[in-house]
């Protein structure tokens, strides 16, 4: 049997928040596991070496909210292309949301995703099962069966669990399984088929808006049900200042609640629908870039006030971690009218560059940012991942925080070219990604 050569990563700035490590160091990987970490290690002569001088070396990033589209929507993305995009973005673990066709509401579909990811994927894929059959909100799935199949949580994804009694039952069952309910917090009667954030821009464009209250009211309801059942509710892609305040207050009272935020809700506002950047305003003739379908996402890009509140929440710990909500779509899904366009942004490959803008603006420290991508999501998943401790899987991301690059949608590894950042210059890029000690990017 031929054994893999040891891997030595030398002279990088190693940041591992789980171990409180932030130092220039070396790392030795043997047989896919972290063997030793420290300055000036003795490296076997026959090792493969990577000179990480001037670069940051961290545990592989973990994405708790990602759409892989397979099975059923392979024209948008496949497990193979999604994991390639993940590796390019520094992610070594993806949690697959259940809105596939068919929905991941039974063991056979979960088994398919798990098996296929091991066959063609280049990073780890962990499935999330649906809360209700078909994600239609009417009847609970066999949650025990899904847990036995290996799901790491339950969600109806883009469909909120709108029936409060169903949510009560779901939280009660999930509590016994030790797994969270991940809810898309949106009150349908308030969002009422809106397509973007409700505000002056939606009025200017004549588009139906979604008020902040559509999210806030569902968050408040889920907090109450969590207190009733003792269940763990996780707020997916939080987007409003008011929701954040509700979560902060609930945490202070001991409610079992966590939440995530996306890179786009931290860095983009509803100005992008107008074809403007965060700081521009337009009261005159509409830009030719108005009605930007690539900025259509659910929950919608919000106001600058909301964005700034989310940044504060990430830094003070109210927001537990960053998740991409990577939602790849085909060209025809976006090259249409704004009302007809699909919700979603392709994020995996632009996530780090977007998030590093917060670091370059001196809003967040590098260790804090890396924690939100590694140890914090690992703790949420109750997995021994997101760290470079000895004997842990050698999932490693190496990136240059100062490398500038221009986003070109056609160059993305993902099938989803639907990013509003095409043509933008980002500062910070992944140089190499290792999964289980094997270089996958």
Secondary structure, 3 states (H helix, E strand, C coil): CCCCCCEEEEEEEEEEHHHCEEEEEEEEEECCEEEEEECCCCCCCCCEEEECCCCEEEECEEEEEEECCCCCCCCCCCHHHHHHHHHHCCEEEEEECCCCCCCCCCHHHHHHHHHHHHHHCCCEEEECECCEHHHCCCCECCHHHHHHCCCCEECCCCCCCCCHHHHHHHHHHHHHHCCEEEECCCCHHHHCCCCEECCHHHHHHCCCEECHHHHHHHHHHHHHHHHHHCCCEEECCCCCHHHHHHHHHHHHCCCCEEEEECHHHHHCCHHHHHCCCCCCCCCCCCCCCCCCHHHCCCCCCCCHHHHHHHHHHHHHCCCCEECCCEECCCHHHHCCCCCCCCCCECCCCCHHHHHHHHHHCCCCCHHHHHHCCCHHHHHHHCCCCCCCCCCCECCEEEEEEEEEEECCHHHCCCCCCCCCCCCCEEEEEEEEEEECCEECC
